Amino acid sequence: MAKNKLNKNWLHDHINDPYVKLAQKEGFRARAAYKLKEIDESEKLIKPGQVIVDLGCTPGSWAQYTRRKLAGADAGGIHGTIIGLDMLPMEPIADVQYIQGDFREEEVLGQLDELLQGRKADLVLSDMAPNLSGIPTADAARMEHLIDLAIEFSQNHMKPTGALLVKCFKDMGFTQILEKFRDEFNTVKQIKPKASRDKSSEIFLLGRGLKNPVD
Ligand SMILES: C[S@@+](CC[C@H](N)C(=O)[O-])C[C@H]1O[C@@H](n2cnc3c(N)ncnc32)[C@H](O)[C@@H]1O
């Protein structure tokens, strides 16, 4: 299909997408908020008091949703900690700590480590996806690498009873990623939220309870 037509189709789908409309109405920066919302509502992931790390947080809709869940009844602050990280800049969100950097870099991991101040996270979220090269094996390897790093980060910086939620794609190394999740987590669930477009091979993996936590 010509690129122009593809763009037009995307725009048509986007304008008519009920989640895009809802996001505008409810003040979320992206429709992605509803993927996390649905997963959270069925899995009861986010609770006040938690330490939550949001990898690939820009433009910020997951952080906004998480913030709303950690906000108390009164207007002030949140009960808990949210640390977001992304290569791209993010417009500030009240009470959300943000690091701009590439998760694959040691130095950026060091900054995350500093913000955690020795605390272990309850929940690690990753909506990261690599920039695509169009070469299927290379893209699968990049995706696997990001998820390997997210698993390793969880083993080092998450409570043994914590949970890691990651975005994957069925056509990007998914079998190997699922296998790794089963090796490293006590329970593993595959979730395709309604807000995840049918056309997309996107799927989320939720791992709970670390089999091999690092002290
Ligand atoms: C789909 S967006 C995330 C949307 C976000 N969850 C929200 O609700 O607004 C994916 C993000 O992952 C980021 N990303 C991809 N690879 C990354 C990496 N290696 N380090 C940091 N961020 C990365 C991208 O810059 C992009 O902003």
The ligand as a Gaussian input file, in Angstrom:
#p B3LYP/6-31G(d) Opt

LIG

0 1
 C        4.785000       3.345000      23.444000
 S        5.842000       4.544000      24.141000
 C        5.383000       4.531000      25.829000
 C        4.048000       5.168000      26.140000
 C        3.834000       5.376000      27.616000
 N        3.682000       4.108000      28.324000
 C        2.610000       6.212000      27.876000
 O        1.627000       5.652000      28.383000
 O        2.623000       7.420000      27.616000
 C        7.381000       3.706000      24.185000
 C        8.512000       4.538000      24.736000
 O        9.637000       3.702000      24.981000
 C       10.794000       4.496000      24.844000
 N       11.964000       3.646000      24.709000
 C       12.220000       2.710000      23.782000
 N       13.444000       2.167000      23.970000
 C       13.961000       2.772000      25.063000
 C       15.202000       2.656000      25.760000
 N       16.156000       1.810000      25.350000
 N       15.418000       3.430000      26.840000
 C       14.470000       4.313000      27.241000
 N       13.283000       4.476000      26.626000
 C       13.033000       3.723000      25.550000
 C       10.481000       5.337000      23.607000
 O       11.285000       6.503000      23.586000
 C        8.997000       5.629000      23.771000
 O        8.773000       6.891000      24.338000

